[in-house]
Amino acid sequence: MSEQLAEERSSARPIPGQVGGRAVMLIPHREPGADESMLPSDYQRIISAVRQAAGPVMAREVGEGGVDVSVKAKLEPLRGKLVRLVDRGWLRKLPDGRFTTRL
């Protein structure tokens, strides 16, 4: 069963996008031994904000650390970045919609 899951995960990885004619993946999948320094700085700040919280946080609480999230148009891109970090294995999303670091 675990072999099948590993195979499905490797085949489900997103294909890197094109930036300036070069293939890049801004948010890589979290691998054993990987640290946050390989992430872009805004994603590093998001992970840091989630870590500094006393417990699981909502997207709005992450944004209160420096992003004006009073307008939905500014909150949704932040929520998208959080979900991207979840998809790549850097964060974990709880069933109630809050985000936390991976154990």
Residue frames relative to the residue before (quaternion, step in Angstrom):
aa qw qx qy qz dx dy dz
M 1.0000 0.0000 0.0000 0.0000 0.00 0.00 0.00
S 0.6827 0.4826 -0.3029 0.4575 3.61 0.85 -0.89
E 0.6092 0.5429 -0.3545 0.4566 3.59 1.11 -0.62
Q 0.6453 0.5155 -0.3160 0.4668 3.55 1.01 -0.82
L 0.6473 0.5127 -0.3184 0.4656 3.61 0.97 -0.82
A 0.6465 0.5153 -0.3157 0.4657 3.57 0.95 -0.85
E 0.6529 0.5068 -0.3097 0.4700 3.57 0.98 -0.82
E 0.6586 0.5017 -0.3101 0.4673 3.59 0.95 -0.85
R 0.6477 0.5160 -0.3229 0.4583 3.60 0.97 -0.78
S 0.6770 0.4895 -0.3083 0.4550 3.57 0.91 -0.85
S 0.6876 0.4566 -0.2934 0.4823 3.60 1.05 -0.66
A 0.6757 0.4994 -0.2938 0.4559 3.61 1.18 -0.43
R 0.4246 0.7130 -0.4715 0.2985 3.58 1.21 -0.04
P 0.4992 -0.6638 0.4594 0.3149 3.57 -0.98 0.80
I 0.4664 -0.6499 0.5243 0.2918 3.51 -1.14 0.65
P 0.5225 -0.6470 0.4407 0.3379 3.60 -0.83 0.87
G 0.4413 -0.6939 0.5073 0.2577 3.57 -1.11 0.72
Q 0.4828 -0.6379 0.5118 0.3133 3.52 -1.32 -0.02
V 0.0554 0.7589 -0.6460 0.0601 3.55 -0.87 1.01
G 0.8362 -0.0172 -0.0235 0.5477 3.55 -0.59 1.12
G 0.6840 -0.5004 0.2801 0.4509 3.57 1.11 0.68
R 0.6661 0.4606 -0.3049 0.5011 3.58 1.29 0.10
A 0.4681 -0.6691 0.5031 0.2830 3.55 -1.08 0.72
V 0.0957 0.7910 -0.5968 0.0955 3.56 -0.78 1.06
M 0.1315 -0.7269 0.6617 0.1283 3.53 -1.28 0.41
L 0.3263 -0.7936 0.4817 0.1777 3.55 -0.30 1.26
I 0.7720 0.2169 -0.1177 0.5858 3.57 1.02 -0.79
P 0.1740 -0.8147 0.5450 0.0948 3.59 -0.10 1.22
H 0.5839 -0.5394 0.4619 0.3934 3.54 -1.26 0.32
R 0.4809 -0.6588 0.4939 0.3013 3.54 -1.05 0.75
E 0.1067 -0.7837 0.6118 0.0135 3.53 -0.79 1.08
P 0.6271 -0.5158 0.3961 0.4289 3.62 -1.15 0.38
G 0.8063 0.2512 -0.2067 0.4941 3.55 -0.87 0.96
A 0.5403 0.6142 -0.4116 0.4017 3.60 1.24 -0.11
D 0.1591 -0.7805 0.5940 0.1124 3.56 -1.06 0.68
E 0.7000 -0.5203 0.3177 0.3719 3.53 -1.31 0.33
S 0.5142 0.6681 -0.4191 0.3372 3.60 1.18 -0.31
M 0.6278 0.5386 -0.3420 0.4458 3.59 1.21 -0.34
L 0.5920 0.5641 -0.3583 0.4505 3.60 1.30 -0.10
P 0.5848 -0.5410 0.4498 0.4038 3.60 -1.21 0.39
S 0.6664 -0.5632 0.3204 0.3688 3.58 -1.12 0.68
D 0.6530 0.5066 -0.3462 0.4439 3.64 0.92 -0.71
Y 0.6419 0.4945 -0.3222 0.4895 3.61 1.09 -0.61
Q 0.6060 0.5361 -0.3535 0.4694 3.59 1.09 -0.61
R 0.6422 0.5138 -0.3188 0.4711 3.59 1.04 -0.80
I 0.6283 0.5315 -0.3404 0.4549 3.60 1.00 -0.75
I 0.6704 0.4849 -0.3024 0.4733 3.58 0.86 -0.93
S 0.6348 0.5280 -0.3269 0.4597 3.57 1.00 -0.78
A 0.6524 0.5102 -0.3126 0.4651 3.61 0.96 -0.83
V 0.6471 0.5003 -0.3214 0.4772 3.60 0.99 -0.79
R 0.6550 0.5222 -0.3091 0.4504 3.60 0.99 -0.81
Q 0.6967 0.4922 -0.2719 0.4453 3.57 0.98 -0.87
A 0.5456 0.6162 -0.4022 0.4010 3.59 1.21 -0.36
A 0.5776 -0.6129 0.4237 0.3334 3.54 -1.18 0.62
G 0.7900 -0.0275 0.0364 0.6114 3.59 1.19 -0.43
P 0.7759 -0.2807 0.2289 0.5165 3.58 -1.19 -0.42
V 0.1698 -0.8109 0.5578 0.0487 3.58 -1.00 0.85
M 0.4416 -0.6338 0.5639 0.2921 3.52 -1.32 0.46
A 0.6747 -0.4959 0.3511 0.4191 3.58 -1.24 0.40
R 0.6284 0.5478 -0.3399 0.4352 3.60 0.96 -0.81
E 0.6593 0.5106 -0.3106 0.4563 3.60 0.97 -0.80
V 0.6140 0.5256 -0.3464 0.4762 3.59 1.09 -0.66
G 0.6911 0.5021 -0.2718 0.4432 3.57 0.96 -0.89
E 0.5729 0.6169 -0.3826 0.3805 3.58 1.11 -0.52
G 0.5921 0.5959 -0.3518 0.4130 3.57 1.25 -0.29
G 0.8330 -0.1435 0.0830 0.5279 3.62 1.14 0.09
V 0.6767 0.4175 -0.2942 0.5303 3.59 1.25 -0.01
D 0.4031 -0.6932 0.5370 0.2620 3.57 -0.89 0.90
V 0.0082 -0.8276 0.5594 -0.0462 3.58 -0.33 1.25
S 0.3509 0.7442 -0.4965 0.2766 3.58 1.19 0.45
V 0.7033 0.3718 -0.2349 0.5585 3.56 1.24 -0.43
K 0.5368 -0.6609 0.4203 0.3136 3.57 -0.84 0.99
A 0.6164 0.5703 -0.3434 0.4206 3.59 1.07 -0.70
K 0.6968 0.4236 -0.2794 0.5069 3.61 1.16 -0.41
L 0.6254 0.5461 -0.3334 0.4467 3.58 1.18 -0.51
E 0.6562 0.5560 -0.3197 0.3975 3.60 0.91 -0.85
P 0.6449 0.4872 -0.3572 0.4680 3.67 0.90 -0.65
L 0.6216 0.5263 -0.3372 0.4721 3.59 1.07 -0.69
R 0.6400 0.5124 -0.3188 0.4757 3.57 0.96 -0.85
G 0.6330 0.5357 -0.3225 0.4565 3.60 1.04 -0.77
K 0.6490 0.5015 -0.3144 0.4780 3.58 1.02 -0.78
L 0.6290 0.5273 -0.3329 0.4642 3.59 1.02 -0.77
V 0.6656 0.4939 -0.2993 0.4727 3.57 0.92 -0.91
R 0.6231 0.5332 -0.3388 0.4611 3.60 1.02 -0.75
L 0.6489 0.5016 -0.3122 0.4795 3.59 1.01 -0.79
V 0.6164 0.5210 -0.3405 0.4824 3.60 1.10 -0.65
D 0.6709 0.5181 -0.2990 0.4381 3.58 0.86 -0.98
R 0.7269 0.4194 -0.2355 0.4902 3.58 1.07 -0.73
G 0.5974 -0.6270 0.3418 0.3650 3.61 1.27 0.10
W 0.5075 0.6655 -0.4226 0.3480 3.61 1.20 0.16
L 0.7787 0.1514 -0.0764 0.6040 3.59 1.12 -0.68
R 0.3084 -0.7201 0.5844 0.2118 3.54 -1.34 0.11
K 0.2250 -0.7627 0.5932 0.1256 3.57 -0.98 0.86
L 0.3331 -0.7494 0.5460 0.1714 3.54 -0.82 1.07
P 0.6712 -0.5213 0.3399 0.4027 3.62 -1.17 0.44
D 0.6820 0.4816 -0.2969 0.4634 3.61 1.11 -0.55
G 0.6225 -0.5883 0.3243 0.4016 3.61 1.26 0.18
R 0.5567 0.5916 -0.4051 0.4195 3.59 1.23 0.04
F 0.3517 -0.7386 0.5483 0.1737 3.53 -1.24 0.59
T 0.0060 0.7796 -0.6257 0.0251 3.54 -1.18 0.70
T 0.5816 -0.5694 0.4326 0.3879 3.56 -1.24 0.29
R 0.5354 -0.5990 0.4806 0.3514 3.54 -1.24 0.40
L 0.4662 -0.6807 0.4885 0.2839 3.56 -1.10 0.63
